[in-house]
Amino acid sequence: MRFTSLGSGSQGNALLVEYSSGEAPVRVLVDCGLGLRLVLDRLSARGTAASDLDFILVTHEHADHIGGVARLARHAGIPVLATHGTLLAAGIDFFDGVETVAISAHRAFDYQGLSIQPLPVPHDAREPISVVFESPQARLAVVTDLGAPTAFLREALQGLTGLFLEFNHDRDMLDEGGYPPSLKARVGGGLGHLSNAQACEILQDCLHPGLAVVIAAHLSQNNNHPDLVRAAVRDIQFGTTRFDIASQESGFDWVALAGCSDREEVSL
């Protein structure tokens, strides 16, 4: 399994996960909040075309995650998977001409040997999820857009080999910044986004020798900075775990991961 970000932040998010078991690779795009031309260019830069994608998995209906989904799905002729709540919140008109598949936020499924586990999370959306991708050799979690970690989430993030984790804001920068009080309360509240400190707590809880890489994601352009993220993780004992930061402008290049219970098969 390997993964790459096409861009991560408040102006648009898209993460590509690829898994191969010896046959044709499975390629899943998690969210698409980027414009069509931009996402096509960034896919091409990673040696991938839109027609190579199997489907788009949407975590929730906010524009920076779903804004470019329908156009890309129509362009590539691929289906979109999302929870019932997310599909309803986006609306029928948004998905005009797109095949949609409703998935449960509470049930894992298999797609051509790749296990996909949605994880319900607290966020101010209709039915938001994070997600864990699992193959026999690797276990990757994509965790962004949540106000606080839950006990369920902490348990689901054990035994990972890769973690794409939201480091949205520095709390002091948010409190002292120019956002109106209502927006500060939303971003920093229990249904908002993870602070650097909260992300570090999650990271400390799931850090183990088999965790090969952690990518800090979804940094706020107004309330965070890569230097603050690196300062926040300075005292964490990473050992052999690689730590990096995804950017809005370029995401990050391919990262390879190597090293289950019964799953429901989804037919697309």
N, C-alpha and C positions, 0 to 999 in steps of 0.2 A: 504494500500500500504506500502511496505517496500523496502529498497534497501541496497546493500552492494558492496563495491569495492573489486575487486580481486587484484588490483595493480594500482597505478596511478603515472605516471612520464614519463620521456623521454625514459625509457627502456621498456615500455609496459603498456597499459591501458585496463581495462575491468571493466564494471559496470553492476551489475545484478539488475533488477527491477522486483518485484513480486507484482501481484495484484490478489485478490480473491474476488469474489462477491457471494460466497456461493457455487459455483461449483468448477471445477478443476482450480487451480491457473494459471494465465498467467505469464510466465516468459520470459522476454526480456533481452538479453545480449547486452549492448551498447558497441560496439567495442570489438576487441580482438587482442591486440598486444603482447600477451604472447604465449609461446610455448605450444603445446598441452598437454604434461604431466603436466606442471605447472598449466595450467588452470583447468585441470581435478582434480588435487589435491586440488586446492583452492575451487573449486565448492564442492567437497566432504566434505571439512572442514566446509562448510556452509550448509551441509545437502542436497545438490542438486547434481544431475547427469546431464551429458550433454544431455541425453535423455529426461530430464525434461524441457529443453528449447523449447520455441515455435519458436523463430527466433533470428537472430543477426541483430541489427540495426547499420549500420556503419555511422559514422559522416563524415569521409573523408578518403582519400587514403594514408595518411602518414603511414609509416611502424609501428610506435609505436601504431597505432590504428587498422590497418588492417592486420598486418603481420601474425597473427595466425587465421584469420577468415575462410579462405577456408578449412584448415585442420580440424578445429573444426566442421564446417558445414558438411563436408563429413563424419566425424566420427559420428556425431549425427544424420545425415540425416535430417537437418533442413534448411530452406531457409535463404537467406541473403537479407535484405532490405537496399537500399541506393539510393541516388539521381542519376539521369541519368549521371551527370558529374562525380560522384565518380566511378560508374560502368565503364564508358568509360576510366577513368584515370587508374584504376586498370588493365583493359584489359581482353579480353575474356579468354585467356589462364590461368590467375590467378584463375578464377572461374570454371575451368574445372571440371565437375561432380557435380556442385553446382547449385541449383535452385536460381535464383536471381529475385527480384521484384523491379522495379524502382518506386520510390516515388517522389512526388513533394516537393521541398524545401519550397513551399509557401502554402501548403494545409494540414490541419489536417485530420486525419483519425481515425476510431475506430477499435479496435481489441478486440472482446469479452468483450465489456463494458469498456475497457481502452482507453481513448482518447490520441492520440499521435500527438503532434504539432511540426513539424520541424520548425526551425528558421534559416534562412540564416544568415551567419556571415562573416565578413571580415577576411580571412585567405589565405595564399598562397597555396591553393589547388584548384581543379577544380570546385567543387560545394559543399563547406563545410556547415555543419549545426550544431547547437546546438539543443536541444529538450526539450519539456515540456511534462511530463506525467500527466494526470489528471483523477481522479476518483471522485465520488460524495463526498468523504471525504478528499481528499488530492490533492495537486498540487506540483509536483517535477520538477525542472529544472536542466538539465545537461548542463553546460556551460563551455566548454574548447576550447582551440585552436582558439583564435581570437585576432586580434591586437588592437582592440578598441571597446568599446560599441557603438552601434548605437541607435538612437531614437526609432527605431522599437523594438530592443531588450529590451531596458529599459521598454517600455510599456508592452511587453510580460512577463516581470518578476515581474509584480505586483500581489499581492494576493497569493504568494507562501506559502506552508507549509514546503517545503524542497528545499535546494539549494546546488548543487554540483558545485563549482565555481573555475575556474583556478586562482591560485596565482603562476604564473610561475617563475618570477624573481624579485629580488631586483635590482633596476635601478643602484645604485652605484656599486653593486657587478658585474653586467654585464659590466658596463663601464670600471671598473678597472681590469677585469679578462683577461684571456688569449685567448679568442676567437679572430679570425682575424676581422678587421673592417667590412668586408662584412657580416659576420655572426652576429656580434653585431647589425648591422643595420637591418638585417632581423628579428632577435628575438624581438628587441625593436621597430620595425616599425609598421605601421598601418595594415599590413597583417601578423604580427607575433604572439606574445603571450602577455597576460596581465601581467603587472607588479603588485607588491603588492599594489602600490598606486592606480592603475586603478581598481583593484579588490575591494578595499575598497570603491571607488566611487560607483561602482555598488551595493555593499552591502548596503551602506548607503541609496541608492535610493529605494531599495526594502524591507528594514527592516520594519517590522510591527509586532504587537503583535501576529499575527497568524503564523508567521514564526517560526517553531519549531526547526529547525536545519540547520546549514550552515557547509558544509564540504569544507575546502580548498583543492584543487586538483592540480595535474600536476605540482608540485614543481620541478624546475630544480635542478639536482644534482650538477651542476657546478656554478649556479648563484643565489641560494637561500638556505635558511635553515629554519626549523620550528621556531627557535627562532626569526628570522627576520619577519616571518609571524605574530607571536603572538605580536611582538612589533608594527607591522603596524596596527593591529586591537585594540590596547590597549585602545584607546580613544573612540571606538565605544560603544554606550550604547545598549548592547544586550538585556537587560531585562531578559526575560525567554528563549530567544533563545539560544540553545546550539551551541557552536562553537568547531570544531575539525579539525584535519588535516589527510588526507589520505596519506599513505606511499607507496613507490614503492614496498617494500618487502612484505607487508601484507595487503595493502589497509585499510579497516576497516570492522568491523563486521556489522551485520544487524542493520539497523535503521528503526524503525516503524514510520509511519506518519498517523495521523488521524485528523480529524478536529473537458452554454455551448451551446455552440451553436451547430447547425447541423454539423455533421461530415460525411466524406466519409468513407464507409466501405471498407477495403482492404481484399480481399479473398486470402488466402494462400493455 
